[in-house]
Amino acid sequence: MGEYVEANGTTIWTESRGQGPDVLLIAGLGDPAEAWQAQLDGLSDRYRVIAFDNRGAGRTPLPEEPLTVAAMADDAAELLRALHVDRAHVVGFSGGSAIAQELALRHPGAVRSLVLVSTWARPDAYVTSMTRFWHWLVTEAPDERALLEAFFLWIYSPRAHADGTVQRIVSETLAFAHPQSAEAFQRQLEAFMRHDTLDRLPGITTPTLVLAGERDIATPPRLGRIVADAVPGACFEVLPMEAHQPFQESPEAFNVRVDAFWREADGRTPHS
């Protein structure tokens, strides 16, 4: 069920499902809470799964003040407090993985474990050039459908383009009642491209799993490897045949993997 939650000086749209150990899902660039629908549906039989709209996405307003990853991490921490959650398993995807890193560094007591999907520690030259293109694409594309079809070339695998998954997601996005503005997209993108935790990642001590898609051209596996190498004890896995958004393309396999990781982090057996 969705609701507005007052946290960190703003009103954050939040979806919460199920009961059990708390899980916080942090979405990436432009994504509302609905991006995690397969996890909200597929994991809520054993977890309390929480997803929310970051500032400037979905129903959460874009602030007048500068948008930063640190502020969005504080949003996540305050949201957990407002929901009376002491500690949560945290999953961050892409831009949300940058927020999750900052959350673990700024509010370590709130993070029970950390899953970083399609992540990076510091943008390299390739990522910087790619996102400069995205920055002007959002205002120069001839229409919203053309924008999405172009942008999704970096996000989904050739399989998803061939089997109709991408066209379904395009149609769902166009029908969504709370589209992101070009300004909000650009300001989120600018904040994510300023993300740099490389020298601070050794300070993350929570159990950490880094997942990279073998065919991800937006945040290639080499970037995830850098993160995993910097976080003490982190596990790094490359998902065969997956691209940037594996939790949408292969949700059942993704849910099984994170469930196993959380159980290991909690010291539970598969049947406990």
Disulfide bonds with the S-S distance in Angstrom:
none
